[in-house]
């Protein structure tokens, strides 16, 4: 602390809503300094190194905001791979195993991964480990029961699986945490969804749901739907919301850019930038809009919709 300058620093835990350049969600702040973790990825899903604050533009309530600093961090990852092994996923299990192994291929020596399967109950197939051989063995053991056996078929208890990881293994860890969920749809239980969203808001976890269309979509007589219509479908909407809330991304098997998206679930989140700004006076204490924009239009910036930030007040 410089001599002659008296700083009184308060570390307050506040919930702040943030959106990327393509969203229109308000942000409410009452602070002099706002610190926002962001992820910047290229079109092929890889993280982008070496950016400076001159590469980013921040707009608040229609006015440009001065960026105090943009610092770059590289993180070891803690990754939980959750696999829906209910009967409806039987036809997709081969693709799931292939994609899960592609995630394993991207790991660095200090990264740690656990494998979780869920159907009627949640089963931890491995603890956190850096042993790629063991992880591939656990992925190979994934199986679904015969659809003819109703007693063992079950439905994926997605919310239970996510909640157990958040309140258990992830709740005890610091640093960058990523949850990748392989499933053919989320549960339609509003109270549980709200509870899970609160857990996600409290932890630094990025969620990448990966959706597999195991059955025809219930879209009536329509031959196709737009992405906006797709994410409003009851079993898709929770997955999309979890991704938006945490700064992740909903990936859809067999769709364009799926492979790049899969890379971004590991390589893309390894490097994080921390953006420090002083919000415009009009933002303090009231709802306002903040946009974080890359000056290079080929890059994508993502941030958590809800984050916990440090507020620093200087007297």
Secondary structure by P-SEA (a helix, b strand, c coil): ccccccccccccbbbbbbbccccbbbbbbcccbbbbbbbbbccccccccccccccbbbbcccbbbbbcbbbbbbbbcbbbbbbbcccccccaaaaaaaaaaaaaaaccccbbbbbbbbcccccccccccccaaaaaaaaaacccccccccccccccaaaaaaaaaaaccccccccbbbbbbbcccccccaaaaaaaaaaaaacbbbbbbbbbccccccccccccccaaaaaaccccaaaaaaaaaccbbbbbccccaaaaaaaaccccccbbbbbbbbcccccccbbbbbbbbbccccbbbbbbcbbbbbbbbcc
